[in-house]
Amino acid sequence: MTDSDVPPAVARWERVAIAVVTATFGLWLVAWALLVPVFQAPDETAHIDATVHIALGDPWVAPGDLRVDRAVNAAAVQQATLPSDQWSSVTELLRDYPGPSTTVNQMTQHPPTAYAVGAAVLRVVHYGDLRWDHAFLALRLTDVAFVTALPLVAWAAVRRVTRSPGAALVGALAVFASPELASIGSSVSNDAPVLLLAGVTVLLATRLLTGDLRWRTAIGLAVALGALVWIKGTGLPAVPFVAVVALSSGAGVLRWGARVLRTVVVLAVAGAIGAWWWLHNLLAYGQVQPNGYAAIRPPKDFPPGEHPTVGHFLDVSWGTITRTFWGSFGRGAQVTIGDLFSAVVTIVVLAVVVGWAYRRGPQLRTAVCLSVFPLLLILVQNQTSIRAYLTKAEVAGTQGRYYFPAIVCLIVLSAIAWRRLVPAGRPRAVAASVLAVLLPAVGVYGFAVAASWFWNAAGFPVTGRGLLRYSEVGPVPPAVLAVVVLLAGAGMVVSVVQVLRSGSVHRALADAPTGARRSA
């Protein structure tokens, strides 16, 4: 990189700003963890049960062989029928409801890594002595700890590619714009560490793509990738993505042989860390990731007179993916921030990215390489959905959250596109200010929708009846949740103000002498 390509030094105000945004996002995740009832996040019952199995010392059995403990099902029954002051401790549940149920827990189709971390947390907090919702809240807060750094990662990646402090702060605020991301990141699942490790992988990839060709960066990328695929299969598309990045970075500076060597080393180190589980699956089951539901969901034919159609598949797939990417909460994704809203926002984002991110210029190679990860996720997800549609007569596996591992790629691509779409100077500063307000506003709207649905019979605003219900079956007193929400709201306001300030500072520096710019 030339001197003009090097991102400007991080000023003190900018460090404070990104620290505020990151801390605010952490509080926001805590608020979501306290808001959504336990077991009401997608697959949360299975994730909790898998963690409890490992905490109890049970073996990680073959996909489809694990059964949900009766104690976990009993907790869900208590949640629906008793006030929280009558709920049992985990030990009491295990004593009163011993053994497995008949319900299949499909999570052994994944590596046990994330669940082993959760099990360690349960043991540290002496989960047997805790009321079951408090024990499981500890697991949610563990996932919050994983995901909290996501704005920091997005900020660093956008700043590296665009060299713009203002764009980087807007990129950090972009993680607030998907209420679904906050809901998933604050629930018990194996997605939380995936979000962090995938984000770090993308960040290190942007460093390579923008001229950081040091071996320590390449090895760091390999370690992040290896840890990512050690957690969940949704990290596997990052393997060819990283290969493309490692092979293309430094073109024109490094010889072809040097780039091939670097790619081989990166993939070898990543494989040594994270390939063991997938090799185990190939040897034991003959496939990379067996289906944990295969035994209970056999193939079935379409009803007489019906047949698969492209139109039906695209209609269901598009609607479900957009809705569950932006905000569709609950165990069955029964709560939504609006199908039309989700579709319009998706179309706008895609139009801007496709229309302006790939125009000829110095960032074209970076944009193309960063597109590999989300495109591979789309390809894999749709391949699975098409296979399910053709063999089981239903469009399944269409979840927007499956694209969250590439969220930092999408944020960087959006930043590139918006900076090309909007002229420099005052128009760009105005656009950044508008986005800084709108992005967290979408998150707040999603939080309000979830709060009204889960606690206020879908009514808005929250009434005394809703507060009473939360006080009866919520994990903490309503006042605690209110304080967390107010602190997060204050942090959002401060963050927006910092983005406004960044525009003023950037304009001032543009008119300043070169020496003043470098010292800022």
Summary of the structure (lengths in Angstrom):
residues: 520
radius of gyration: 23.6
end to end distance: 20.6
largest distance: 76.6
contacts: 1794
relative contact order: 0.13
helix: 71%
strand: 3%
